[in-house]
C-alpha cells in the first residue's frame, strides 16, 4: 500500500503522465524520488516539484484515497498482484487504476474486447448482444467502454449470460458517462468491474477516450469491432490493439450501409471476419459449448423456432415463416416476451433471448 500511495501521488501531480512513475522508479525507490523532487527536474514539472516539497501532493493523494474509500472504489497500484498483467505490459500502463468491482488476476488470457459504433443499427445491436452472451457463457471476460450503442449491447449480452464483464471509462468513476448507463455500470460492478485511470471528478473529456481505448485494447487477447463507420472511435481501438500485438476481428456488413464501412475496411486490411461467437473462439483456440437451438423437435414452438438470436426478424417475415395470422402472432410473441424467451426491438423486430 505504501508503494500504491506513492504511485497515486505521482499520478495526481500536475504535468505527470503515465510514464512518469515508470521513469522515476527506474532511478530507484519512489519514496526517495518523492522526498527529493528537485533531483528529478527533468521528469517533474516546477509545479509538481513544488507540490511535493510542500506536502500538498501527498495530502491530495490521501484525500483522493479517502474519497475513493467512501465511494466503494479501490485504487490499485501497478505493482499490486491483481493489477491486470496484460495492461502492465502495454507501452504506457497507468500508475494506478480506480476499480469498482473485482479484478481477476490472469483473466487477460481469456478476455477480449467488443467495441463499435454509438449510433448502431438494430441488427448490429442484436448481433453484438448475442455474440457477447455466447462468448461470456463459455467463460470469457468481455471488455468494452460503456458507451451508447455497441458497447452497451456487449455489456448487456454478458449480463444476460450471468457472466463477467469489464467496463473501462474515459471519466472518473463518480462521473459515469453516459449518465443513463449508471444502472448498467452498477450491474457490471456486481459481476465484474468498472475501471478508470482518471481521478475522481474527471469529466468525460474528448482527450480521455484515446487513453481509455488503449486499455480496452490491451486488456485481453483480441478486439472485435462489431459495427463502425469509416471514421469511428472503435477503429482507434483497433489501431491500439494492433500496436499492442492483439488480434483484430470485425463483423462484416452490407457495402451500402455507412455503419459497416469501417468494419468492412478492417476485413479488407486483414482483420479476421466474424459471423458469430464460433468464429472468434476458433481463431483464438477456445472451445464453445454446443448450443442446442430450437428446430426439428416434435411439439416445438413454431414462432420461437423461426427466430434467431443474432438476426432480428420483422412481423412480416415471421408471418411468412410461421403462417400465423397477425393477431395470433402478436399474442404469441407477447407470451414469449413475458417468458423472457423473446426480446422486442425497435421496428418492431424480434430476436430470441
PyMOL commands that set and color helices and strands:
alter all, ss='L'
color gray80, all
select helices_A, chain A and resi 2-11+18-25+30-35+37-40+46-54+56-71+85-88+107-110+122-137+150-160+179-191+206-219+233-243+258-268+277-284+302-305+315-322+326-338
alter helices_A, ss='H'
color red, helices_A
select strands_A, chain A and resi 74-77+96-101+111-115+141-144+165-168+193-196+222-225+247-250+272-273+313-314+342-345+349-352
alter strands_A, ss='S'
color yellow, strands_A
deselect
rebuild
show_as cartoon
